[in-house]
């Protein structure tokens, strides 16, 4: 609702809306749904994984067909530590899907249907209900350590139940796509081809032209509150990224936060057109 409030009042269809800390992609997706050109940047590679598929959603039948093509018995690498989260057969299916998606990327075959399945799978890895692949654990976006999950299992006297990975992805896809009607698809298709989603630090984005942006809507990194790398280690494993290789902006002191944000504002001043606006929502 917050990005939509500013987008509707401060831009026109066809204008570029930019988020230098796009996170899960709320601003780019809202911009696209309103016929604006979405643009976003985040140093965390998960951001593109979570955002791009929603700008080009597949049909449910395409998702079902692609899921049926995966051989879930061919697991490849199966990290034994993850059995604190998953039943062995569930872990086999997760690893088989991971292997399938990564192989298609390496072979240049990956497409928007794969992107969608990857996004849904990443968001179903851990949670606190049967709608997730895992046994009961902390809510999404907070994948605890193996040691912490072992303690949760002992405290609750629980064992990871067997889950059907393809069924969970199909069920969640059906829910997510239920309101994706012809009007929504037309709005997205009209602008998604011009979308720009970057994975890098946002104090320098030469890919975004000077005076090209009409509106910036963003919520910057929290000050010493969120452990982005620690919370996302399991998601990073699934997409094949070493979280230690991602240089996230997590300032510990206010002065560090101010310096980092000042550099970002210098770049926003460059990309923003005359008369444009910045909505900068600071939490915590």
N, C-alpha and C positions, 0 to 999 in steps of 0.2 A: 504493500500500500504506500509506503514512504517514497520509493522511487517513482511510482505512478503519479503521485501527487505533484511532484516537480516536473515530470516529463509532460504531463497533460497541460500544465500551466505555462511552461517556459519554452516549449519547442513546438515545431510544426512537423507534420509527416515529411519524411525525407531528410530531416536534420540528423546529425551525428550526435549520439549520446555515449559518453565515455566513462568508464569506471577504472581508475588506476589500481584498485584493490578489489578485483571483482569476486573473489571468494567463490561461492557456489553459483554465481552468475545471475543473481536476482535482477540487477540493473540491466544487463544486456538483454535478458529474456523479456522483461517488461517493456523495454524500448522497442524490441522487435514486434511484440504483440500490438504495439500502438503505431506501427508503421514507421518507426524511426530506425536509423541505421545503427546497429549495436557495435560498440567497440569496447574492449576491455583488456586489462593487463593484470597479471599476478605472477609472482616468482614461483609459486607452488604449482607444479605440473598437474595436480589434481583439479585445479580450477577449470582448465580446458576440458578435461574428462567429464566434469559435471555440467558444463555449460553448453558446449557445442551440440550434443545430441538433442537438446531441447529447442534449438533453433531450426533443426531439420528432423522432426520426429517421423519415424517410419509408421507404416500401417501395422496393426496388430498381427495380421496374417503373415507379414514379412518376418516379424519377430519369431512367431511360432515356427515358421519354416526353417529359419536359421538355427534355432535351438535344436531342432530335430536332426540337424546335420552334424552335431557334435558327438563324437564317440566318448562317452563319459567313463569308459573303462580304461582309457589310455591316460594315465595320470602324470607320467613323467616324474618330476620332482615332487615329493610329498614330505614337507617338513614335519617331523614327529612332534615337535613342540606345539604345533597348532592343534594337536588332539585334545588339548585342554578346552578348546573352543568348539571343536567339531567331532561328530561321530566319524569313524574311519571311512565309511562309505561316502559320507557327505564331503569330507576332505578330498577324497578321490575325485568326486565330481567337480569340486571347486578347482582343483589343480588341472583337471582335464580341460575345463572351460578356459582357464588362464592360459594354458599351453596352446589351445586352439586359437584364441584371440591374438596372442603374441606371434604365433606362426604366420597368421594372415597379415599382420603388420609388416613383419620381416619380408614376406613375399610380395608386398605391394598390392595385396588383395583386399585389405580392410576398407570398409565403407561405412555409411551412416547407420546401417542396421547393426553392425558390430559395435559402433560407438554407443548406440543406445543400450545394447545388452551389457557392455562394459560398465556404463554408468549405473544401471540398475543393480548389477552384481556388486559393485563397489559400495553401494548404499544398503545392501542386504547382508554384508559380511558379519556384522555383530549387532546385537540388539537384545531386547528384553521380551520378545514375544515369538510365537511360532512363525511369524512372517519374516523372520531372519534365518540365516543359515546356522547360526550358533546356538549354543545353550544360553541360558539367561546370563547376561553380563550388563555392563553399564550401557547407557543409551548410545545411539549412533553418534559418530564424530569423536568418541572417546574410547578408542580401543586400548584397554588396559594391557599391562605387561603380562607375559606368560605366568610369571610368579604371582601376580595379583589375581589372575583368573583362577589359578590353582587354589588360592585361598578362598575365593568366592565359591568355587565348587565344593570345597570341604565344609565351609560354613553352612551352605544350603543343602548339603548332602545330595548333590545333583551329578548326573552323568550326561554328556552331550547326546541328545536324541538324534536319530537318523532323520535327515530332511532331504527332500527332492529339490535339487537346485534349479532345474529347468522349470518345474511347476511354480516355485516361488517367484522366479523372474517373470514367468508368463502372467501370473496373478497380479503382480505389482504393475506390470506393463499395461494390463487391461484397465486397472484403476487409473493410472497416470494418463492414459490416452482416451479415457471415457468422454472428456469434454473437448477433445481435439477435433472439432468439426471442420467443415469446409471453409468457414470464415476464418478460423484460426490458421488453418494451413495456408490459405491465400495470403493472409497478413505476413506470416513467417517467410513464405517463399518469395514475397516481394522484396525482402531486404536481406535475407540470410546470405545470399551470394556476395553481398558487399560487406558482410560482417568481418571484423578484424579482432582476433583473440590472440594475445601475446603471452608468452611465458618468459618473463624477465623482470628485472627491477624497474620500477616505474619512475625513477628519477631521470631516466633517459629512454625515450621511446621515439627514435627517429622515424620509425615506420608510420607514426601518426603525424600527418602534415601540420605545419604551422597554420594557425587561424582556421582550422578545419572542424573544430568541435563546437557545438552550440550549447551543450550542457554537460557538466560533470556531476554525477551523483555517486557518492562513495561513503564507506565506513572504513576508516583506516585501521591498521593493526592495533590491538589493545596494548596498553602499557603494562608489561610484566604480569599478564593475567593468563593468557592461553598458551599451552605448550603445543604449538601446531605440529612440530615434528613427532613428539611423543604420542599425540592423539591419533596421528595418521599413519603410524608405522605399518599397520596391517594393510591398509588401503594401498600404500606405496608398494608393498610386496606384491599385491595382486596386479598392479599395472607395470611392474618391473622397474621401479625407481628406488634408488638408495636414498632414504630421507636425509642421511648425513651429507649427501652431495647438494642439497638444496639450501642455499644461503638465505634463510628467511629473516625478515625484519621483525625482531622481537626485542625492542628496547627495554632495558631494565630500569633506566632512570629518565625522569622527565626531560632533562637537557638533551639526552640522546634522542628521545622521541621528537623533540622540537627540531633538532638538526636534520633528522631524516625527513620529517614532513616539510621542512622549509625547502629542501631540494626537490621534493615532489611538486610543491607549489610553484617553483620556478618553471618546471616543465609544463605544468597546467597553464601558466600564464602564456607560454609559447603556443600551445595547441589550441587555446580557446580563442574563438573569434571575438571581435569587438562587439560588446553588448551581450556576450554570453554570460552564463552563470555557473557557479560552483555550489553544490549542496554537500557539505562536509559534516557528516554526523559522527560525533565523537562519543563513544560509550565508555563506561567504567572510569 
